Amino acid sequence: MSGRPDVDRVSRHKYAGLVLLPWILGIAAYWIIVIADPYHLRAGARVVQLAGHRYPDEEWPRLIGVTTAQPHDVVLLGGSTAMPITPDMMREAFGAQRPLNLSYYAPRPLDMPLILPKIARISGLRRVILFMDFSLMEKGGQRSAAGVVLESMAATNWSHRADFSVATALASLRALVTGVFDLSTWVSEKPDYLSGAVPLPDSSGIMHRFRSAVQRHATDVFAKSPLTCAQLPYLQTELAPFLRQMVAKHVAVDLVFPPLPYILNYDWIDRRPPHFDTLLPGPVFDQFMVFKRCVIAVRDEVGGSSARVLALDATESLSGDIDLYLDTIHLIDPQAYRTVTRMIAQGDDAIDSTNIDRHEAELRINITRSAAKLATH
């Protein structure tokens, strides 16, 4: 009996050690991250090397500070409609030596003050491609999920708070050993949303929904909207100042409206994307046209002959073929993304104040023809 208190004390010490273990590991992980500083947040820290492969969608926004601290000649910033465009596609289309695709899910206007200045400071820059995704029509004060991370990182600076995971610590440890911030599980060939995706026509339910939408909105699909440029704050608060910077630096800019399936104009009247304060109630075709006209107006206001507005949704071989899409936004065919990149490089389907009315008229014809074809199949 006399030995029991000693045994109890040893047990309590072991238990206390187990309780403290997560804290010890957490502190160790914290200092590994601080020492490696993979996101280049600490003044004077060395820039961590990145692997040549694509990084996971969730990790990529955290690396924007690292990638923009390095020289690049062609930079692309867009949403999920641009994420599958690879550096090889950009090299082929633009003859780029150091291309960079910064695109991430659903960028919003409040993200842009955290990203556009970083792009403007890139050395060796000669062209910037900005996709005009519908998420940039945001009217409220929301950030994207990536924007929240970027804002938190900017506020945190070097101290590394809860934004940094165990995976970050492990990749940072590898960076200390090998010089490359990476994990074997981070090799990603394509965006997550493309994994297991199938073309739209493979779903009979979706095709039935599309046909019903065409029937319901045959008479109001092109109805006018009350949307105005003043309701699109991104254009004057972020886009115009950035374009002026690029004009001063003699950097070419392409403002690209990505190809979208024509059926969207019918389907989204009833099924507008959730969690976005972008589109007003009612038909959407005119709202997208207002967005285009407002972007053209900003481009004209800023001036500079090297800025182009490209409307790739006018390309019937892309927007008119639902076999190329997995939903009402995203192309599924890799070759289609290669085509998109080549069209941007060539300046195809450029729109301006002199041809925007003709562009709208042709788009109406294409949409109506595509809807009639869908209704008979």
N, C-alpha and C positions, 0 to 999 in steps of 0.2 A: 504493500500500500504506500510505502514511503516514496516510491519512484513515480507515482502517478502525476504529481504536480509538475515534475520536469517534463514528462511526456506531453502534458497539456500545454506547457509553455512552448515546446518545440512545435506542436501542432498549430498554436496561434501564430507563431512566427512564419510558418509555411503558408498559412492562410493569408496572413498580411502580405506576404510576398506575391501570392497569386493576385490579390486585389491590386497591388501596385504595378503588376506586370504591364497591363495596358497603358498606364501612364508612362512607364519607362519606355515602352516601345514607341508611344506617341511622341515623346520628347526626342527620342533618337531619330524618328522619321522627320520631325520638324527641322532638326539641325542638318540632316542630310540634304533636305530641300533648300534650306538657307545657304548652305555652303555651295551647292551646285547651282542654285538660282536658275532653274531651267527656263523661266519665262523672262529673264533679264530685267527684273524689277529693281534690283539694288544698284545704286550708282557705282560705276566702276567695275561691275561684275563682267566676267568674260562671257561672250556670246556662245551658248551651247550649240554644238553641232546637231543637226537633225538628220534622220535617216532619209534615204531617197524614196521610200515608199509613201503611200498615202496614209495619213494618220486617221484614227477613228473620228467620227463626226463630233462626238462629245468633247474630245480632247483638242480638236483643231482650233477653236476660237481662243483657247489659252495661249496658243503659239503665235498669234498674230504679231505680238510685240517682237518676237524673235525673228520671224521671217521678214518683217518690214525693216528690221535693223540691218539687213543685208542687201547688196546691190541686186536690182532686177531691171529688165528692160521693158517687159510687158506684164501688166498686172490686171487681173480680172477680179471684180467684186460683184457678187450677185447673191441670189438665194438658192434654194434647192434646184431651181431650173437650170442653174449654171454649175452646180457641184460636180456633175459627172464629166465635165470638160477637163481633160488631163493635160499635164505639161507637154506631153508628146504632141497632142493635137495643136497646142498653141505654138510649139516649135515648127510644126509642119505648115501651119496657116500663115504665121507672121514672120517666120525665119528668126524667131526669138532665140537668144542664147541662154537667158535666165528668166524664163516665164514663171509666174506665180498666180495661182488661183486661190484667192482668199475666201471664196464663197462659203456660206453657212446657211442653216435653216432660217427662213423668214426674217431677213434683216429689216429693221424698223428705223424711222427717222432719228429717234433718240440714241440709236447706236452710233450714228455717223460721226458725231464729234469725237468719239473714241477711236475711230478708224481712219477717216479721211485725212486728218493731219499726219498720221503715220505714213499713209501712202504718199502724201505730198513731199515727205522728207526722204523718200527712197532715192538712193544715188543710182545714176545710170538710167533713170526712167525715161522712156520715149513714148509709151502709149498706155492709157488707162481705159479699161472697158468696164462700164457700170451698167449692170442689168437693171431695167426699170420694172422690177417685180411689183405686183399689186400690193404687197405688204408695205411698200413705201408710200402708199396712199393713206397710211395711218393718220387719223385725225386727233387721237387722244394722246396721252402722255405715257405710253407703254414702251418698254424695251423688249426685245426678243430675249429668249433664254440665254443666248450667247451674249447679248448686250448686258444682261444682269451680271454675268461672270466678268466681263470686261470692266464694268463699272466698279465692281467689288475689288478687282485686281488693282485698278488705278487708285482706289481709296486706300487699299492695304499697303501699297508700295512694297517694301522688302520684307514685311513682317510675316507674310504667309498665314492667313487665317484659315477658316474652314473650307475654302474653295479647293484646297489641295488634298488629294486622296492618298491612300496607300499606294495606288499605282504610280502616282507622281513621285512618291518617295523611292519606290523600287527603280523607276526609270532614272531618277536623279542619282541613285547609287551606281547604276550602270554608267551614267555619264561621268561620274568621278573615276570609274575604273577604265572605261573605254574611250571617253570623250564624246560619246553619242547618246543623246537623250532618246531612249527607245525601250520597247518591250517586245518580246517575240509575239505576244498576243495582239499587238497593235497593227500588224500588217493587214491592210484593208484595201481591196482592189476597187471598191465602188461604194457609194453612199449606202447607208443602212436601208433606206426605203426601197432600193432596187433589189434587195435580197428576196428571192422568191416571188418577185412581181411577174404578173402575166398581162398580156395585152387586153385592152378594154373589151374587144368583141368576144373574149373567152367567157364573159359573164352574161348569160341571157337576161338576168335580172336587171343589170345595169343598162343593157341595150333597150329593154322594155321601158325603163325609166326615161331614157333619152327620147324615145319615140313619143312618149306621153308628153314630155316637156315641149317638143316641137309642135304637137297638136294644140297644147294649151296656150302657147305664146307666139303663134304664127302672126298674130296681128299687133302685138305690142313689143316684140323683141327689139325694135329699133326706136322705141319711144324716147322722148327727150328726158333728160335728167336735170335737176336743179343744181348739180355739182358745179362749183366754180374753182378757179385756181387758188382763191383765197382760202379754200378749205383743204388745201394740200400744203401744209406748212413746210414740208421737207424741201420744196423747190427753192424758196427764197432764203430759208434759214441755213441750209446746208449745201444744196447743190450749186446755187449761184456763186457763193464765195469760193467753193472748190474749183469751179470752172475758171474763175478769174485767176486763181493761183496757177492753174495749168497753162492758161494763156500766157501768163508772165514768164513761165518756165519753158515755153515752147514745147509742151507735151501734148500730143494728140489725145483726144478723148472720144470714145464711142459710147453713146447713150442708147442702149439696146432694149427694145421691147421683144421679149422672147416669143417664139412660136407657141401658141396655145390652140388646142383643138376647137374648131368652130362651134361644136355642140355646147361648149361652155356658155355661150351667149344665151342659150335657152335654159340650160340646166341650172345655172346659178341664180336665175330670177327667184327660184324657190329654195335653192340649196346653197346659199352663200356661205363661204367658209366661216366656221365658228371661231371665237376667240380673237376676232380681228375687227377693229373699228376703222374699216377701210371703205366699204361700199354702202351707199345709201339704199334704202328699200326701193324695190322696183327693178326695172330692166338694167342690165349692166353694160351693154354694148356702148351706149352713149357715155357712160362714166369712164370707160377705158379710152374713148376718143377724146374726152375732155382732158384726161391725163396726158395724152400724146400732144395735144395742142398746147397745153401749159408747159410741157418740157421744151417744145419748140420755141415758145415765147421766151423762156429763160435763156435758151441757147442764143437766140437773136439778141436779147438784151445784153448778154455778156460779150458777144462777138467772138471773133477768132475763127479763122477759116478751117482750123484743124479739128473742130468739134463737129461730130456728125450724130444725127438721130436716125436710128435704123429700126424699122418695124418689120421684124421677121415673121410676124403673125399674118402678113399678107402673102406668104409663100404657100400656095395651095398644096404643094407636094408634101409639106410638113403639117400645116394646120388642118388641112382637109383630109388627112389619112389617120383615122382613129386607131388603126392597127399599130401605129408607132407610139401609142400612149398607154400608160398603166392607170391613169386617172385623168381628171379634167385639167391637169396642169403639167404633168411630168412626162417627157419622152422616155421611152423604155429602150429604144434601139441605140446602141453605141455609135453606129454609123451616122445616125441622125445628129448626134452631138458633134461629130466630126464635120458634118455638113454645115451646121450652125456656126462653128468656129471659122470655117472657110468663108462663109458668107459675110461674117463680120469683117474679116481681113480684106475682103474685096469691096466692102461698102455697099453690098446689095440692099435693095429695098430702102434706100435713104428717103426720108420724108422731111419736108420743110414747109414754110409758109406758102410756097407757090404750088405745091402739089398735094397738100393735105386733104383738100376737098375731093380730088380724084382718088386718092388713096382710100378715103372713107367710102366712096361710091363703089369702088372695086371690091372692097371688103364686104360690103352689104351683099353684092352679087354672089361672091364666093360662099358666104354664110348661108344664104338662101338656097343656093344650089346644093350645098352639102347637106342641108336639112332635108331637102326633097329627096335626095338620094338615100338618106338614112331611113326615111319614112317608107320607102318602097322595098326595103330589104329586111 
